[in-house]
Amino acid sequence: MFEAVEGMRQEHAEIEQRLALPETHADQRLAKELNQRYAELTAVVTTWQDWLQLGDDIEAARELASEDAAFAQEADELAVRREVASERLRRLLVPRDAADGKDALLEIKSGEGGEESALFAGDLLRMYARFAETRGWTVEILDATESDLGGYKSVTAAVKARGTVEPGQAPYALLKFEGGVHRVQRVPVTESQGRVHTSAAGVLVSPEAEPVDVTIDDNDLRIDVYRSSGPGGQSVNTTDSAVRITHVPTGIVASCQNEKSQLQNKESAMRILRSRLLQAAQDAADAEASDARRSQVRTVDRSERIRTYNFPENRISDHRTGYKSYNLDQVLDGDLQPVLDSCVETDMAARLAALES
């Protein structure tokens, strides 16, 4: 695997030169892409340099071991450190999803369970918002349909990182593992007998697409406008400001009614549509990939139950990775990283196994 580093070193040097040019920073999109790629390559190059240096140090320590036994112990310690560097380098060289460096769009929809499901959808949104806050990310609500009790029948939010992030640490790279059906077991606020009910909410995650990522022909779009509505269907707008955009060739639909301006709603709906089209293209590419190269976590059908939130036991269980803990209250308060780490590790193990098979 390490043979690939030489080409990456050359690319790293070339990008470094381009980033020093003023004209590069005149194009913000290009500068962002180059900075992201430079960060990814820097991690590889520095780890590779550490690995090489440790090899030289081990050789020197072993030469001196014949004269001083202390150097033999030092050589062993250096060998352990080199193995750690080797494993880190292997992980950095594993091919990642092309969209891993992007921001994310989260769509949360209530499912079976009526009002209780809608309230749970709101709990999930707050969990992601608080998790984003711990990482210094921003969350922007693009579209939302609230329920009568203050939950969400559906809500779409953009999660964005500030500045350049490390490889595998961008919003989409982590939150993509949240796609699927989330099941909750608890006593609903509408339950008078104190019985535990089971309901569910669905989460869809797609990479936030830039206009250049997806080519959309205006002739392929059907745009409908209508009056936005609030809980219970009550009209909250006296003008046709809500927008629904249909991409006719694929049948993919995006809508937005949050803003008072029809133009703002159209812009938000286009953001959602671009991301859904980019995700559809990525899913098609994944489907064409051989089974050996697919991630066990990423290829789980989005309709499948991925996680259970058991309130009576304060337990959270991820059914893909086997992760289980009894700090559900803390997870819902934003302490989601350990759960995501279990997904990342399962995904990485599958990718490494595919490379070695």
Secondary structure, DSSP 8 states (H G I E B T S, - for coil): -GGGHHHHHHHHHHHHHHHTSHHHHHSHHHHHHHHHHHHHHHHHHHHHHHHHHHHHHHHHHHHHHTT-THHHHHHHHHHHHHHHHHHHHHHHHS---TTTTS-EEEEEEE-TTTHHHHHHHHHHHHHHHHHHHHTT-EEEEEEEEE-TTS-EEEEEEEEE--S---TT-SHHHHHGGG-EEEEEEE--TT-SS---EEEEEEEEEEE---GGGS---GGGEEEEEE--B-GGG-B--SS--EEEEEETTTTEEEEE-SSSSHHHHHHHHHHHHHHHHHHHHHHHHHHHS-GGGS-TTTTS-TTSEEEEEETTTTEEEETTT--EES-HHHHHTT--HHHHHHHHHHHHHHHHHHHH-
